Amino acid sequence: MKKKIIFSIGLATSLLASSCIGRNNPQENLPASSDGLTAVTDTLDYHIEVFKEISPYFSGDGATLDTTYYAARFPVFSSEIDSLVRDVVFIDGEHNASQVAESFLGGFNEYAEEQIESENQAFHAWFRNQNCEVALNVRGFLTLKNAISEYTGGAHGIEIEVWSSYDIQNRKKLALNDLFQDTLALQQIVEGYFRKQEQLNDTSSYGSAYFFENETFTLADNFGVTPTGLLFHYNPYEIKSYAEGPTTLTIPYHALADVTTDTGKRLLEAISEHHK
């Protein structure tokens, strides 16, 4: 068997590139409405940034190399909107991709150096991929889907999605009670769709197949408003085992009409206008 070797490169390689996605009427200098809120008349202007940085440590067997890296793709808005969404683009409290790379690659580099010093050369490379997309961009509302996959050793990696929606007019992240008058009624509606999707009848117990506390269905905190409906996403381990993967449930807006708030109605009008 060929002996594993570790290559140390003196300088990490990084890539930073950006491309623009055209939008009409950027929101940076919009006039204020009579109630003091920004008058939002169109979709938000943004561009996409792509970032990649590689660890200086590579492992291989003389014929192949394995590389630890952090790679990200994410939207960049005006400074005001960017500050509103930054904590869901970089979910661990960092302010930019360089800080994420410093933290993630720094952890691996310390680990690699310890393994090299102990002459244990059979360790695996890590990776972290991040793809944050604009899932909804209509007049006054924005939804981001942040998909992150990561491996830092062990039997398998992890993949998660973080969904976040915003009321741009009021400069706030949306909660369910911003959109729906009765969250208990909302839960009952959503549970009906969940049972149908999971092929459960109305009286079936969740039992050990689902991780619901007290076998009671609960709404995911992880939700987003999309062009087709209200989306709930349960990441692996939240309500099912890792082997069963994530669960995504989308409720059509017509099923929610009776419990929608004024903000929810404004959202539906914006979506309808955008797709005319």
C-alpha positions as CSV (number, residue, x, y, z in Angstrom):
1,M,0.0,0.0,0.0
2,K,1.3,3.4,-0.9
3,K,2.2,5.6,2.1
4,K,0.0,8.7,2.5
5,I,1.7,12.0,2.3
6,I,0.7,15.5,3.4
7,F,1.5,18.6,1.3
8,S,1.7,22.0,2.9
9,I,1.3,24.9,0.6
10,G,2.6,28.2,1.9
11,L,-0.3,30.4,0.6
12,A,-4.0,29.5,0.6
13,T,-5.7,30.1,-2.7
14,S,-8.8,32.3,-2.8
15,L,-11.3,33.4,-5.4
16,L,-13.6,36.3,-5.2
17,A,-15.8,37.1,-8.2
18,S,-19.2,38.8,-8.7
19,S,-21.8,39.0,-11.4
20,C,-24.8,41.3,-11.7
21,I,-28.4,40.3,-12.0
22,G,-30.4,43.1,-13.5
23,R,-33.4,44.6,-11.7
24,N,-35.5,47.7,-12.4
25,N,-35.8,50.6,-10.0
26,P,-33.3,49.8,-7.2
27,Q,-34.6,50.6,-3.7
28,E,-31.7,52.6,-2.4
29,N,-33.2,56.1,-2.7
30,L,-36.9,55.6,-2.6
31,P,-39.1,58.3,-1.0
32,A,-40.8,57.7,2.3
33,S,-44.6,57.2,2.5
34,S,-46.9,59.3,4.7
35,D,-46.6,56.8,7.6
36,G,-42.8,57.2,7.6
37,L,-42.1,53.8,6.0
38,T,-40.2,53.4,2.7
39,A,-42.5,53.3,-0.3
40,V,-41.6,50.1,-2.0
41,T,-42.7,50.0,-5.6
42,D,-40.6,47.3,-7.2
43,T,-38.4,44.3,-6.7
44,L,-35.0,44.7,-5.0
45,D,-31.8,45.2,-6.9
46,Y,-28.9,42.9,-6.1
47,H,-25.9,41.0,-7.5
48,I,-24.4,37.6,-6.8
49,E,-21.0,37.2,-5.2
50,V,-19.0,33.9,-5.4
51,F,-16.2,33.2,-2.9
52,K,-13.8,30.2,-2.4
53,E,-10.8,29.7,-0.2
54,I,-8.7,26.6,0.2
55,S,-6.7,25.3,3.2
56,P,-2.9,25.2,2.8
57,Y,-2.9,21.5,3.8
58,F,-3.7,18.7,1.2
59,S,-3.7,15.0,1.8
60,G,-3.1,12.3,-0.8
61,D,-1.5,9.0,-1.7
62,G,0.9,10.3,-4.3
63,A,-1.6,10.0,-7.2
64,T,-4.5,12.1,-5.8
65,L,-5.0,15.1,-3.6
66,D,-7.9,15.9,-1.2
67,T,-8.5,19.5,-0.5
68,T,-10.3,21.3,2.4
69,Y,-12.2,24.4,1.3
70,Y,-15.0,26.8,2.0
71,A,-17.1,27.9,-1.0
72,A,-20.0,30.3,-1.0
73,R,-22.5,31.9,-3.4
74,F,-24.8,34.6,-2.1
75,P,-26.8,37.7,-3.0
76,V,-25.6,41.2,-2.1
77,F,-28.2,44.0,-1.8
78,S,-28.0,47.7,-0.9
79,S,-26.3,48.4,2.5
80,E,-29.7,48.9,4.2
81,I,-31.1,45.6,3.0
82,D,-27.8,43.8,3.4
83,S,-27.8,44.6,7.1
84,L,-31.3,43.3,7.4
85,V,-30.5,39.9,5.9
86,R,-26.8,39.4,6.9
87,D,-27.5,37.1,9.9
88,V,-29.3,34.5,7.7
89,V,-26.7,34.7,4.9
90,F,-23.9,34.0,7.5
91,I,-25.7,32.0,10.1
92,D,-22.9,31.7,12.7
93,G,-22.6,35.5,13.4
94,E,-19.9,36.3,10.8
95,H,-20.2,39.5,8.8
96,N,-18.7,38.3,5.5
97,A,-17.4,35.2,3.7
98,S,-13.8,35.9,4.6
99,Q,-14.7,35.6,8.3
100,V,-16.5,32.3,7.7
101,A,-13.4,31.0,5.8
102,E,-11.1,32.1,8.6
103,S,-13.1,30.3,11.2
104,F,-13.8,27.1,9.2
105,L,-10.4,26.7,7.6
106,G,-8.7,27.8,10.8
107,G,-10.3,24.9,12.7
108,F,-9.2,22.4,10.0
109,N,-5.6,23.8,9.9
110,E,-5.2,23.3,13.6
111,Y,-6.5,19.8,13.3
112,A,-4.2,19.0,10.3
113,E,-1.1,20.3,12.1
114,E,-1.9,18.2,15.2
115,Q,-2.3,15.1,13.0
116,I,1.0,15.9,11.1
117,E,2.9,16.3,14.4
118,S,1.6,13.0,15.7
119,E,2.5,11.4,12.3
120,N,-1.2,10.4,11.8
121,Q,-1.6,11.0,8.1
122,A,-4.9,9.2,7.6
123,F,-7.2,12.1,8.3
124,H,-9.9,13.3,5.8
125,A,-10.3,16.7,4.2
126,W,-13.2,18.9,5.2
127,F,-15.5,21.0,3.1
128,R,-18.3,23.6,3.5
129,N,-20.5,24.6,0.6
130,Q,-23.0,27.5,0.9
131,N,-25.5,28.5,-1.7
132,C,-27.9,31.3,-0.7
133,E,-30.6,32.1,-3.3
134,V,-33.3,34.6,-3.7
135,A,-36.5,32.5,-3.7
136,L,-39.0,35.4,-3.8
137,N,-38.4,39.0,-4.8
138,V,-41.7,40.9,-5.3
139,R,-42.9,44.3,-4.4
140,G,-42.3,44.7,-0.6
141,F,-41.3,41.1,0.2
142,L,-38.1,39.0,0.0
143,T,-37.4,35.3,0.7
144,L,-33.9,33.8,1.0
145,K,-33.1,30.1,0.9
146,N,-29.7,29.3,2.3
147,A,-28.5,25.8,1.6
148,I,-25.4,24.7,3.5
149,S,-23.6,21.3,3.2
150,E,-20.6,20.5,5.5
151,Y,-18.3,17.7,6.3
152,T,-15.9,17.8,9.2
153,G,-15.2,14.1,9.7
154,G,-17.3,11.2,10.9
155,A,-19.6,8.8,9.1
156,H,-21.3,11.5,7.1
157,G,-21.7,15.2,6.6
158,I,-24.8,17.3,7.1
159,E,-27.0,19.4,4.8
160,I,-29.4,22.0,6.0
161,E,-31.6,24.7,4.5
162,V,-32.4,28.0,6.3
163,W,-35.5,29.8,5.0
164,S,-36.1,33.5,5.9
165,S,-38.7,36.0,4.6
166,Y,-38.8,39.8,5.0
167,D,-41.3,42.6,4.9
168,I,-39.2,45.1,3.1
169,Q,-41.7,48.0,3.6
170,N,-41.4,47.6,7.4
171,R,-37.7,46.5,7.4
172,K,-38.4,43.4,9.4
173,K,-38.0,39.6,9.3
174,L,-41.4,38.0,9.1
175,A,-42.9,35.8,11.8
176,L,-45.9,33.6,11.2
177,N,-48.2,35.9,13.3
178,D,-47.3,38.8,10.9
179,L,-49.0,36.8,8.1
180,F,-51.7,34.8,9.9
181,Q,-54.3,35.9,12.4
182,D,-54.7,32.5,14.2
183,T,-51.6,30.4,14.4
184,L,-53.5,27.6,16.0
185,A,-55.9,27.4,13.0
186,L,-52.8,27.7,10.8
187,Q,-51.2,24.7,12.5
188,Q,-54.4,22.6,12.0
189,I,-54.4,23.5,8.3
190,V,-50.7,22.7,7.9
191,E,-51.0,19.4,9.8
192,G,-53.7,18.3,7.4
193,Y,-51.4,18.8,4.4
194,F,-48.5,17.1,6.3
195,R,-50.6,14.0,7.1
196,K,-51.6,13.8,3.4
197,Q,-48.0,14.1,2.2
198,E,-46.8,11.5,4.7
199,Q,-49.8,9.2,3.8
200,L,-51.2,9.3,7.4
201,N,-54.9,9.3,8.1
202,D,-56.5,11.7,10.6
203,T,-56.2,9.4,13.6
204,S,-52.8,7.9,13.0
205,S,-50.3,8.3,15.8
206,Y,-46.9,9.8,15.0
207,G,-45.3,7.3,17.3
208,S,-41.6,6.7,17.1
209,A,-41.5,7.5,13.3
210,Y,-41.4,11.2,14.0
211,F,-39.6,13.4,16.5
212,F,-42.6,15.4,17.6
213,E,-42.7,16.1,21.3
214,N,-45.7,14.4,23.0
215,E,-46.6,13.1,19.5
216,T,-48.0,16.5,18.7
217,F,-47.5,18.1,15.3
218,T,-45.5,21.4,15.5
219,L,-44.9,24.0,12.8
220,A,-41.3,24.4,11.8
221,D,-39.7,27.7,12.8
222,N,-37.9,27.4,9.5
223,F,-40.4,28.7,6.9
224,G,-40.5,31.0,3.9
225,V,-43.1,32.6,1.6
226,T,-42.6,31.5,-2.0
227,P,-44.4,32.2,-5.3
228,T,-46.5,29.1,-4.9
229,G,-47.3,28.9,-1.2
230,L,-46.1,28.9,2.4
231,L,-43.2,26.6,2.8
232,F,-42.0,24.8,5.9
233,H,-38.7,23.0,6.0
234,Y,-37.6,20.4,8.6
235,N,-33.9,19.7,8.4
236,P,-32.4,16.2,9.0
237,Y,-32.8,15.0,12.7
238,E,-35.5,17.6,13.4
239,I,-38.5,15.3,12.9
240,K,-37.0,12.3,11.2
241,S,-33.8,10.3,11.2
242,Y,-30.8,11.3,9.1
243,A,-31.4,8.4,6.7
244,E,-34.9,9.7,5.9
245,G,-33.5,13.1,5.0
246,P,-35.3,16.5,5.2
247,T,-39.0,17.2,4.9
248,T,-40.4,20.1,2.9
249,L,-44.0,21.0,3.0
250,T,-45.7,23.7,0.8
251,I,-49.2,25.0,1.6
252,P,-51.0,26.7,-1.3
253,Y,-52.2,30.2,-0.4
254,H,-55.8,29.5,-1.2
255,A,-55.9,27.1,1.7
256,L,-54.8,29.9,4.1
257,A,-57.1,32.7,2.9
258,D,-59.4,32.6,6.0
259,V,-56.5,33.2,8.4
260,T,-54.4,35.8,6.5
261,T,-53.6,39.2,8.1
262,D,-53.5,42.5,6.2
263,T,-49.7,41.9,5.7
264,G,-50.5,38.5,4.3
265,K,-53.0,40.0,1.9
266,R,-50.4,42.6,0.8
267,L,-48.0,39.7,0.1
268,L,-50.5,37.8,-2.0
269,E,-51.3,41.0,-4.0
270,A,-47.6,41.5,-4.7
271,I,-47.1,37.9,-5.8
272,S,-50.2,38.1,-8.1
273,E,-49.0,41.4,-9.6
274,H,-45.5,40.0,-10.2
275,H,-46.8,37.0,-12.1
276,K,-49.3,38.8,-14.3
